[in-house]
Amino acid sequence: MSEIPYKIYLSENEIPTAWYNVRADMKNKPAPLLNPGTGEPLKAEDLYPIFCEELSKQEMNNDDQWIDIPGEIVDFYKMYRPSPLVRAYCLEKELDTPAHIYYKFEGNNTSGSHKLNSAIAQAYYAKKQGLKGVTTETGAGQWGTALSMATAYFGLDCQVYMVKVSYEQKPFRREVMRTYGATVTPSPSMSTNVGRKINEEFPGTNGSLGCAISEAVEAATSQEGYRYVLGSVLSQVLLHQSVIGLEAKAALDKYGIKADTIIGCAGGGSNLGGLISPFVGQMLRGEADYDIIAVEPASCPSLTRGSYVYDFCDTGRVCPLAKMYTLGSNFMPAPNHAGGLRYHGMSSIVSQLYDDKLIRATSVKQTDVFAAAEKFARVEGILPAPESSHAIKVAIDEALKCKETGEAKNIVFGLTGTGYFDLVAYQKYNDGIMDDYIPTDEEIAKSLAQCPKI
């Protein structure tokens, strides 16, 4: 047995005290957000009616490499951070691979995922600004759960618009949010103007993250003392999630381990961006090189089959325009179990890194994802979230390639959370009634044709 332990823990004193802003090291900065009415680049103050002021400044900050984490947030992090970097010895044995597999486990908190890292930051800045509450969307429910925890901690109201298919498939996730005091509404709803419009245009729709975002933004801007917060996609969220990568790198450095391949699931980009940021920073500065893989669902393949254009971040077209890899804001993903990965676009940061060929991407079918999830659960003892399992699938693939070549590569992937609220999905897989929907080229082209011409 190697001297490397099963779990590499950092001490409480090694929790990051500053977020790493990868944009500061990027030679090609992410394209600016645009005003949808004028097509002009936005300034931080233009976002104040929607986002908290400090978060708006973070969203626009392309220059500061490090941004201090307020003490109150660090103190909250101490409840569940640092999270362990785990050597998957049992999975390695099962695969009979010479590869060394590590996963950064972010499910060791009540919300069950990495989302809490940004939720507590956004709730903190809302409280500091003196707001009454916040509104948000959630897909599979991890973000809504995390935000409800964070707002309860700071005594803020929390209104969550949950994608309808997840609202119906994941009632227990919904009830956790309500237990923490959040109001949860299935989206698209009939309680907002944009929700009614989407229901009229897409009767019987199962909803999408783009729909839920539109509703949450309308709710925030129509109530005094409220702002909108988002769990992925935005640069401020990737900034907060950099604690994942910073801890992962510190744990590897503690044992002199150099990662060869780094893998993360990719929907909006929060987990992937947070995990890879410090490693990409090394690449940008010429200090190291890594093979970084973004894994997305074949049902919603924005990087691998989308276009790199300006598009709306929401289906209702009320949010700013972002340049990103997108399938079009009107793209309605299949009601499958990719959960939080069912978003039509990708983070501007991740999109730029992909376009600059600093990272690569692949897409996987959901039956293959659940096969990998069950293999992992049976040998590693953790039931992974469907989103995380996309990364597990490709980590296994890469480890099996090492078996063929004899290379003992160090593979690191992000285990974003647990799947204990996703048992309907596991049931459908085990019952053999889960299918693999993949959108046609015609469906994607039809959606992309409606992107704004910028």
Helices and strands as residue ranges (DSSP letters): E 7-8, G 12-14, E 18-20, G 22-25, G 44-47, H 53-60, E 66-68, H 71-77, E 85-87, H 89-95, E 100-105, H 116-128, E 133-138, H 142-154, E 157-163, H 164-169, H 171-179, E 183-187, H 193-201, H 209-221, E 226-228, H 235-240, H 242-254, E 261-265, H 270-284, E 291-297, H 302-305, E 307-312, E 321-326, G 339-341, H 348-355, E 360-364, H 366-380, H 386-405, E 410-415, H 423-430, H 441-448
